[in-house]
Amino acid sequence: MWYAILGTDHPDSLDRRMAARSAHLARLEALQQQGRLLLAGPFPAIDAEQPGPAGFTGSLIVAEFASLADAEQWAKADPYVEADVYANVSVKPFRKVLPA
């Protein structure tokens, strides 16, 4: 099943985010290579593709896992969690409807 993983950043976490970014992306790329990643990306803090020092307010990942528990365990091991980028993370089942 698909699961939506929503991480909300701590204020002023841009430096920590950038330091952990390569490890974070490596895990996402592994999901992609396994055919289990639907989408992933950050929420810019301002209305700009590259927000610069304004940074980001969080991230969304939609990926396939065997269970909610597996998705939660994967999310807890994210480098952004370990680097204290995220203030909180929620994981919810997600049902893809469109595009078909």
Secondary structure, DSSP 8 states (H G I E B T S, - for coil): -EEEEEEEE-TT-HHHHHHHHHHHHHHHHHHHHTT-EEEEEEEESSSSSS-GGG-EEEEEEEEE-SSHHHHHHHHHT-HHHHTT-EEEEEEEEE---S--
